[in-house]
């Protein structure tokens, strides 16, 4: 298998790779007595080693990874606590045992983050991998996009589509709290930071469909994030040409209060300034997050999760030249701009969560959260454009430059859009577990108050003649025939909405583990209900309700030398409309928009095996989704505009495959393949491709190392995806004219050198626990990926040109990382 690393070294012309870590994992925690007082001198041991807890009850022990290890916690005068663990390589798990004088706790259950995920169809991702894999917008979403069934054709965006759904169909939770994103963002380069801070993450779970009733009402996927709870003081810093990430964590002297803090500053002008448009670009994306936990006693604890995000986007385009056409007939679009865009997105999020455990079987939780966003989108940009022929003389210093252009028109765009939204949630969640049975239930109230002003228009002129929308009622033959109707903008939208949405939702589900001789099984049956009322100024109140039954079944046969899990999931999924789904193409709120409905059928298999004496896993899922009451939409960059008519039906089916494992010893890599077809039928006119019809997707995440220099690492993230149906004008009738963008191919590579690792830090007593420096190359093959087309018209030649809007070219970034 050594040929595989050599292939990539040759391909990339670099001979570097990641450090070969020992096959170990780390177990940390605090040992308590039955009165929740930390215990010193507790012996924490397993077959090959052990250590004692310190004066604060804290311990940290390295154990072998990828196999079952039995850990014993012993103390004079107290009963033994014994538990079995199965951890992945380099995984960090917190386990806080309670040693009692009355009850001996001997667990026959193997503690592993992987066991439950396998039977539920959840993909678990390693947070350390998230922090190391390069990307133009690094983070959890960057890693998700390498999974099958997940697609994003815009590296500047953190949004992703799953199995034919759009960006609004994905649930995101942090510590059981649903989080939101801004409403008005229309371009990936405006987004800034995801609300998920990867430096604070402990666990990442992702389901691409067929998820349980305990999760909310969306059609496509669930991203379940858990922030870690500190067991000691630590800090980290990441500094690069794109920004700065800082984090710190610690706990009080009595161990009752723990605090996790992170702040980020992001400036992607390095990426945007590399695009064909020359701009005066000043992005300022900043956020601050904190996660606090106070443990009153062994039964009750209180958590707080807070986030403040301030994204300011200042954009003054100056000139642009885009070369397109063919080698035989090259064409260049040259644009001179005047004006600017000033956008601002401020979000404030806070949530309190109280957890009460009256006994070992029952857990009760109460969550109160508030999300406030204030958004502004102001721009006045005048663009004068011309067409010309670029020089194709190879070797000439002026190759690619345009010697002569002819003016063909201009465009003026204007917007004064403001939005203020306040979302308040109050939620109760409960869980009762005894033996092999588990009950989960929940009840949630939400109030969404949105004030929105939409005011935007576009005027297009070509050779002195005002261009009107290409619709039949606007047909004209200028300049050959006079057109006497009043002049109107090419497009115009004006609306002012004051909307309140009240929601009540709840769920109940039952899970059970079964043993049939030597075969193990698990099933989950649940049901959700959601009732909502839309009201507001000049809006007739409308109340609707939906019910969603769901179920899962998993089977693990005991086959010799074969470790397989088979899964089936089926259910009905509803998506009651959020505010943006209530707005039609002109921005008017339609209160009687129905919930979109989808029936999921998912069949999966998880096969764990050894290859070259190393662990591997092949995960496969076939799925089918039948959708009704579909709210059809258009997609431009990351802006979604809905028809708000529920006048369509759709379907999606496909196959997801992922082979993961140690292609190189001591590292995790994977290859993923996704096949998808999704179509919609609008007003019974026939089936056509949906805007997210991503037919083929190939993802590759690879980690390697140089055996002779193990402190040199390589990380490669590569994606190939077929083009989306997004190359048509936004006013075009898709049943008459629908085209696809070219395929999307991107490879990001990162090289890192570990200057100080944990072993060296211990020997040298350095303030750094880890210190590394690296180089990242985004879009290493310099592929010209396009996100949309700009359509320009030449009155002289009676032609219309589709000019691609390219994403980022090859860009270099330098990065330094430190842990304290």
GUDOKOL-351610 format. One record per residue (C-alpha): x, y, z. Coordinates in steps of 0.05 Angstrom, whole numbers, plus 32768, in hexadecimal, padded with zeros to 4 digits. Layout:
N
XYZ
...
END
This chain:
820
800080008000
803D802D8001
802F803F7FB9
7FF280687FCD
8019809D7FF5
804E80A07FBF
801880AC7F8B
800080EA7FAF
804681037FBD
805480FF7F72
8012811E7F61
801C81597F90
8067815F7F87
807281607FD1
8090812B7FFE
8070813A8040
803C8119806C
801E811580B2
803D80FC80F0
803680B38100
801380B28143
80138076816F
7FD280508171
7FBB807081B1
7F81809981CD
7F7A80C4820B
7F4880BB8244
7F3F80F78272
7F11810A82AA
7F05811682F3
7EF680E08326
7EBF80F18359
7EA280D18397
7E5780C983A1
7E53810F83BE
7E71812C837E
7EB3813D839F
7EF281318375
7F1C80F7838D
7F6880F8838E
7F9480BA838A
7F6180918363
7F86805A833D
7F74805C82F3
7F90801D82D3
7F8B7FEC829A
7FB47FAF8287
7FF17FD5826E
7FF48011829C
7FD3804282CA
7FD9808182F3
7FBA80A6832E
7F8B80E1832E
7FA981228348
7F91814D8382
7F5781688359
7F4181228344
7F5A812C82FD
7F7980F582D3
7F9280EE828C
7FA980AB8271
7FBC8092822C
7F9F804F8218
7FA5802481D9
7F75803881A2
7F4A800E8173
7F3F7FD681A7
7F167FCA81E5
7F3A7FE08225
7F207FD4826B
7F2F800D829C
7F2A800482E7
7F20803D8318
7F328028835F
7F38804C83A2
7F41803383E9
7EFD802A840B
7ED4803583CB
7EB680058399
7ED97FF98357
7EC1801B8318
7ED17FF482DA
7EC180078292
7ED57FF2824D
7EEA80238217
7EF4801F81CC
7F14805F81B3
7F2D8075816F
7F7580898165
7F8680CD8182
7F3F80D2819D
7F3480F881DE
7EFB80E1820B
7EE480FF824D
7ECC80CC8281
7EBC80E282C9
7EB280A582F6
7E8C80A78338
7EA88078836D
7E74806483A1
7E77804183E4
7E35801E83D5
7E318009838D
7E667FE78363
7E638002831C
7E7A7FCD82EC
7E667FDD82A5
7E5F7FA88270
7E527FDD823C
7E8C7FF28210
7E91803D8211
7E9C805481CA
7E83808E81A1
7E80805F8166
7E508028817D
7E1180518182
7E21807A8144
7E28803B8119
7DE28021812A
7DC280678123
7DE4807680E0
7E0B80B180FC
7E4E80C480DE
7E8080D78114
7EB781068101
7EF781138128
7EFD815C813E
7F4981598137
7F40814780ED
7F11818380E6
7F4681B18102
7F7D819780D4
7F5C818E8090
7F6981CB8064
7F3181F38043
7F218239802C
7EEC823A8063
7F0682078096
7EDB81E780CB
7EA881B080D4
7E8381C18094
7EC381BD806C
7ECB81748082
7E8281648077
7E8A8176802E
7EB9813B8024
7E82810A8039
7E5580E78006
7E1181077FFB
7E2A814B8013
7E3B817F7FDF
7E5081C77FDB
7E6881E97F9B
7E8282277FBF
7EC082237FEA
7EB282688008
7E71824F8026
7E6482248063
7E20820F8047
7E1681C9802C
7DE081A18009
7DD08159801D
7DB281257FEF
7D8E81567FC2
7D7781867FF8
7D8A81D07FFD
7DAF81F88032
7D718206805B
7D6181BC8066
7D9981AC8097
7D9481AB80E3
7DCF81C2810C
7DD381B78158
7E0881CB818A
7DFF81A881CD
7DB6819781BC
7DA781E081AA
7D9181F08163
7DB982288143
7DAA82558108
7DCD827C80D2
7DC082C280B5
7D8782CD8083
7D9F83008050
7DE382E3803B
7DE382D87FF0
7E2C82CA7FE1
7E5E82998000
7E9282D08008
7E6282F68036
7E5782BD8066
7E9382C28093
7E95829080CC
7E6A825480DB
7E4B82558120
7E6F82138130
7EB48222814C
7EDF81E5813D
7F1081F58175
7ED981E881A9
7EBD81A8818C
7EC0816481AF
7E9081398185
7E74813F813F
7E3A81148128
7E1A811A80E3
7DDD80F780C4
7DCD8100807B
7D8680E58080
7D5780B680A4
7D6780D780E8
7D4080CD8128
7D0180F28140
7D2881158177
7D4881418143
7D21817C8126
7CF6818880E9
7D23818D80AC
7D258164806D
7D6E81538062
7DA2814C8099
7DB8815580E1
7DFB816F80FA
7E0181628144
7E3B81868166
7E51817D81AE
7E8181AF81CD
7EB3819181FE
7EB5819A8248
7EFA81AE8262
7F1F81808293
7F5D81AC8298
7F7781EF8282
7F8A81F48238
7F8E82278201
7F9B822881B6
7FAA825A817F
7FA782558134
7FC3828E810B
7FC3829280BF
7FBE82C48086
7F7282B98089
7F6782C780D3
7F7282B6811C
7F5082828148
7F5A82838194
7F3D825581C8
7F4582498212
7F2682198244
7F2B820C828F
7F0681FB82CE
7EFE82168314
7F2581FE8350
7EEA81D48369
7EDE81B88323
7E9681CF8323
7E9D820682EF
7EBB81F882AB
7EC5822C8274
7ED38227822A
7EE182668202
7EF1827381B9
7EF982AF818D
7F0582B48142
7F1782EA8110
7F1182D880C6
7F2683008089
7F1F82DB8047
7F368315801C
7F7382E9800C
7F4282BC7FE6
7F1382F17FCA
7F4A831E7FB2
7F6582E47F89
7F2582E27F60
7F1F83047F1C
7EFD83417F39
7F2C83767F55
7F0D83937F93
7F1983BD7FD1
7F0083877FFF
7EFC838D804B
7EDB8351806D
7ED9834F80B9
7EBC830E80D4
7EC28306811F
7EA182DB8153
7EA782CA819D
7E8C828A81BC
7E89826E8202
7E6F822E8222
7E69822E826E
7E5381F5829B
7E4681F782E6
7E3B81B5830A
7E1181C18349
7E138178835D
7E128133833F
7DC9813D8329
7DC58183830D
7DF081AE82E0
7DE681EF82BA
7E0582008276
7E0A8241824F
7E1B82468205
7E26828C81E9
7E3C82A881A6
7E4582EE8189
7E5482F48140
7E628335811A
7E6D832F80D0
7E7A836E80A7
7E83836A805D
7E9D83A68036
7EA5839D7FEB
7EBB83D07FB7
7EC583AE7F74
7EF283D27F43
7EFF83A97F04
7EF583637EEB
7F0E833C7EB0
7EF382F67EA2
7F0E82CF7E66
7EE0829A7E4A
7ECB827C7E08
7EF8824A7DE2
7F4082497DCA
7F2782577D83
7EF9828F7D99
7F1082AD7DDC
7EE582E37DFB
7EF383117E36
7EC183367E60
7EDE83767E7D
7EB6839B7EB3
7EC483DD7ED5
7E9E83E87F16
7E8884247F3E
7E6684207F83
7E6B83F37FBF
7E4783C07FEB
7E4283C48037
7E258388805B
7E20837980A5
7E09833B80C9
7E07833D8115
7DEF82FF813B
7DE782F58186
7DD782B081A2
7DD0829881EA
7DB582598208
7DAD823E824F
7DA781F3825A
7D9781D1829B
7DA0818682A2
7D82815F82DD
7D91811582EA
7D6880FD8325
7D8380B7831C
7DAC808C82ED
7D71808082BF
7D5080C482B5
7D6C81038297
7D4381448290
7D5A8181826B
7D3F81C78262
7D5B81F6822D
7D4C82408223
7D6D826381E8
7D6A82A481C2
7D8582B6817D
7D8682FE8164
7DA083148120
7DA483598102
7DB6835A80B8
7DC383908086
7DD0838A803B
7DDD83CD8018
7DFC83D57FD4
7DFD84037F97
7E2B83E87F61
7E2F84017F1A
7E5383D37EE9
7E6783E77EA2
7E7A83AB7E79
7E9B839F7E36
7EAF83637E0C
7EF183587DEB
7F2283247DD1
7F5D83117DFF
7FA283067DE3
7FB282BC7DD8
7FFB82C47DC4
801D82937DF3
805F82AF7E0B
804982F77E00
804A83227E3E
8004833B7E2D
7FE582F57E28
7F9E82F77E45
7F9983437E41
7F6483667E17
7F7C83987DE4
7F3983B07DCB
7EF383AE7DE9
7EAF83C57DD3
7E7E83E07E07
7E3E83B77E09
7E1A83CF7E47
7E1583DC7E91
7DF283C37ECE
7DDC83E67F0E
7DC883BF7F4C
7DAA83DD7F8B
7D9483C17FCE
7D7E83DA8012
7D6D839A8036
7D6583958082
7D50835C80AE
7D48835580F9
7D3583118116
7D2C82F9815D
7D2382AE8169
7D13829681B0
7D0F824C81C3
7CFA82278202
7D0481DC8200
7CFF81A0822E
7D22815E821E
7D1E811E8246
7D3D80D98245
7D2E809A826C
7D5B805E8264
7D57801C8287
7D797FDD826F
7D717FD78224
7D378008821F
7D3A80538215
7D0480888211
7D1180CE81F6
7CE0810781F4
7CDF815281EA
7CB4819081E5
7CC881D281C7
7CAA821881BF
7CC8824A818F
7CB68291817D
7CD482B1813F
7CCC82FC8135
7CE6831780F3
7CE6835E80D8
7CFE83628091
7D058398805C
7D1683828016
7D2683B77FE2
7D5183A67FA6
7D5283B17F5B
7D7E83A67F1F
7D8383D17EE0
7DA683B77EA1
7DB883E07E65
7DD583C87E23
7DEF83F97DEF
7DBF842E7E08
7D8184027E0B
7D6183EE7E4D
7D5D83A37E54
7D1D83867E70
7D1283407E8B
7D13830A7E56
7CC982FB7E5D
7C9382F97E27
7C6F83377E40
7CAF835F7E3C
7CC3834A7DF5
7CDE83837DCB
7D07838A7D8B
7D3083C87D9B
7D5183EB7D79
7D2C83D37D3B
7CE783E07D57
7CD584167D88
7CC084017DCE
7C9384347DEF
7C8484147E33
7C9F84357E72
7CE584227E86
7CE983F07EBF
7D2183CE7EE5
7D39838B7ECC
7D2683707F10
7D0883907F4D
7CF283777F92
7CD2839F7FC9
7CB383848009
7CAC83948052
7C99835C8082
7C8C835880CC
7C80830F80DC
7C7882E5811B
7C7B82998119
7C6882718157
7C7B82278159
7C6D81ED8187
7C8F81AB8178
7C9B816A819D
7CB381248195
7CB180E081B7
7CDC80A481A5
7CEC805F81C0
7D2D803981B5
7D3D7FF181C7
7D787FC281C0
7D6A7F7881B1
7D927F3881B2
7D7D7F008184
7DAB7EC78196
7DEE7EE38180
7DCF7F1A8154
7DC87F608171
7D917F8F815B
7D787FD5816A
7D3A7FFC8156
7D2080428160
7CD880598156
7CC480A2815D
7C9380D7814A
7C9681238144
7C6181588140
7C6881A1812D
7C3481D88131
7C41821E8119
7C1C82608110
7C31829880E0
7C1782DD80EF
7C2C832580E9
7C1D836A80CF
7BED83678094
7BF2831A8096
7BB782EC80A1
7BC882BC80D9
7BD2827380C2
7BDB823580EE
7BF381F180D5
7C0A81B080F3
7C31817380DC
7C42812F80F9
7C81810880E8
7C8A80BD80FA
7CD080A180F4
7CF3805F8101
7D38803D80FE
7D4E7FF58103
7D957FDA8107
7DAF7F938107
7DF57F7A811A
7DFF7F318109
7E357F0A812D
7E5B7EF180F1
7EA07ED480F8
7ED67F0480E0
7EA17F3580C7
7E8A7F7480EC
7E4D7F9080CA
7E117FBA80DD
7DD37FBE80B1
7DA47FFA80B7
7D5F800C809E
7D3D804F80AA
7CFB806A8092
7CD180A580A5
7CAA80E38093
7CCF81258098
7CAE81698096
7CCD81AE8091
7C9E81E380AA
7CB182248086
7CE4825280A6
7CDF829C8096
7D0682998055
7CDA8261803B
7C9C828C8046
7CB782C38018
7CA682BD7FCE
7CD282D57F95
7CBD831D7FA1
7CC9831B7FEC
7C8083188000
7C6E82EA803B
7C3C82B2802A
7C228299806E
7C00825B8054
7C3F823B8038
7C3C81F2804D
7C7281C7806B
7C9B81A18037
7C9481568041
7CC6811E8033
7CC380D3803C
7D0980B6804A
7D1D806F803C
7D65805E804E
7D89801B804C
7DD180198066
7E0A7FEB8076
7E487FF680A0
7E817FC48097
7EBE7FC980C4
7EF97F9E80B0
7F457F9980B0
7F6E7FA88073
7FBA7FA58075
7FB27F9880BF
7F917FDC80C7
7F497FF080D7
7F1B8004809E
7ED180108096
7EA480108059
7E6280358063
7E2C8033802E
7DE68050802D
7DB0804E7FF7
7D7880807FFF
7D3880977FDF
7D1080D67FEF
7CCB80E77FD6
7CB981307FE0
7C7581527FDD
7C5D81997FEA
7CA081AE7FCF
7CB081F87FD4
7CD882017F94
7D1182337F94
7D4A82517F6C
7D92824F7F84
7DC682847F74
7E09827E7F98
7DED82717FDE
7DAE829A7FD9
7D6D82727FD6
7D2C82917FBD
7CEC82697FC6
7CAD82697F9B
7C8482607FDC
7C4D823A7FB7
7C5681F17FCB
7C4781E17F82
7C7B81AB7F75
7C8D81647F85
7CD281457F83
7CFC81087F90
7D4480F87FA0
7D6980B67FA0
7DB180A17FA2
7DEA80797FC0
7E1F808F7FF2
7E6080697FFC
7E9A8078802A
7ED9804F8035
7F0080698072
7F3B804F8097
7F868050809F
7F9E80548057
7FDE806B8079
7FEB804E80BF
7FD8807C80F8
7FAC80AB80CE
7F6480AC80B7
7F5180B7806F
7F1580A88044
7EF980A57FFE
7EB080B67FF4
7E8280AD7FB8
7E3D80CA7FB0
7E0A80BD7F79
7DCB80E77F78
7D9080F87F4D
7D5B812A7F63
7D2481497F38
7CE681727F43
7CA3817A7F20
7C8981C17F25
7C3E81CA7F17
7C3C81867EF5
7C67819E7EBB
7C9681637EBF
7CD481517EE5
7D13817B7EDE
7D54817D7F06
7D5181A07F49
7D8581D87F57
7DAB81A67F83
7DAD816C7F52
7DF581577F61
7DF981187F37
7E3F81017F4A
7E6E81127F83
7EB380F67F94
7ED5810C7FD3
7F1A80FB7FEC
7F39810B802F
7F8080F38038
7FB580F8806F
7FFC80E08068
804180E78088
808B80E38077
80A580A5809B
80EB80C380A4
80D0810680BB
808F80F580E0
8085813D80F7
8076815280B0
802D8148809C
8002814B805F
7FB68156805C
7F908153801B
7F4681638011
7F2E81587FC9
7EE8815B7FAB
7ECC814F7F66
7E82815D7F58
7E5A81617F18
7E3C81A47F07
7DFA81BE7F24
7DC081D97EFC
7DD482207F0A
7DED823E7EC9
7DAB825D7EB1
7D9382A57EBA
7D6A82AD7EFA
7D2D82C37ED2
7D3082887EA2
7CF882547EA2
7D1B82137EB4
7CEA81EC7E8A
7D0282137E4D
7D4B82207E5C
7D7481FC7E91
7DBF81F27E8E
7DF481D77EBD
7E3381F67ED7
7E7681D47EC9
7E8E819F7EF9
7EAC81B57F3C
7EF1819B7F4E
7F1C81B47F87
7F58819A7FAD
7F7281BC7FEC
7FB381A4800A
7FD581B4804C
801C81A88064
802D81AC80AD
806C81A480D6
806681958120
809C81BE8142
808981A98188
805E816C8199
8044815581DC
8081812981EB
80B3815F81DB
808B81928203
808C81648240
80D8815B823B
80E981A4822E
80B381C0825E
809D81EE8226
8060821B822D
804781FB81ED
802681B781EF
802881B781A3
804381E8816F
803F81E08124
8048820980E5
802981FB80A2
801C820E805A
7FD882078039
7FCA82097FEF
7F8182127FDC
7F6A81FB7F98
7FAF81DE7F8A
7F9E81CC7F42
7F8382137F35
7F4081FB7F1A
7F1182327F02
7ED1821E7F25
7E9482497F17
7E5982567F46
7E2A827C7F17
7E29829D7ED3
7E2282E77EC4
7DF982F27E85
7E0C832E7E59
7DE983447E1A
7E0683647DDC
7DD2838C7DB6
7E0083947D7A
7E0883497D6E
7DC683337D8D
7DEC83017DB8
7DE982EF7E01
7E2882D57E25
7E2B82AA7E63
7E6982C37E88
7E7F82947EC1
7E8882B17F07
7EC5828C7F20
7ED582787F67
7F1A827C7F87
7F5982687F61
7F98824A7F7F
7FA9826E7FC1
7FE182647FF3
7FD8826A803E
800A82668078
7FF1824C80BB
800C82458102
7FEB821C8139
7FFA82168183
7FDD81F381BF
7FED82088206
END
